[in-house]
Amino acid sequence: MRFVNVKKENGSVEKFDADKLKKSIVMAFDKEEYSNYEEHVEAVHNGVIRQLEEFPGVFRPTSSQLGSIIEDTLVYLGHPHPAKKYIIHRNKKAEMANLGNKLKVDVKELTDNYLLQKDWRLKENSNFNFVPLIIPISSSR
């Protein structure tokens, strides 16, 4: 196997984990809809591995590329419902990651701007000068 690492969305590199790949495929299948779903999961898993091995040279797929390969393999092997479920799961996961990034507050920058009185909120409110620090932090987002 020429692909031993996966590049994560945050830029870090992680060792490829075939069990993790299989778990993400299992999530797509409804056990009630597929009586022998283990066979379907194994077929999709093997198909994904085969596709990864076809890339020339040393290949370091991104987690996004892996997700796309799983989606394509699900569709190719005739599993449109699991493919749709997997796509929805990926989209929700991406939305949560984006939401997490939007909620991050740079506390050091916020504190420095407050102490150096660069924060526009200090100048906007003419009723008081140096407000307690909790107000700029709580109103920063």
Buried (B, 14 or more C-beta within 10 A) or exposed (E): EEBEEBBEEEEEEEEBEEEEBBEBBBEBBEEEEBEEBEEBBEBBBEBBBEBBEEEEEEBBBEBEBBBBBBBBBBBEBEBEEBBBBBBEBBEEEEEEEEEEEEEEEEEEEBBEBBEEEEBEEBEEEEEEEEBEEEBBBEEBE
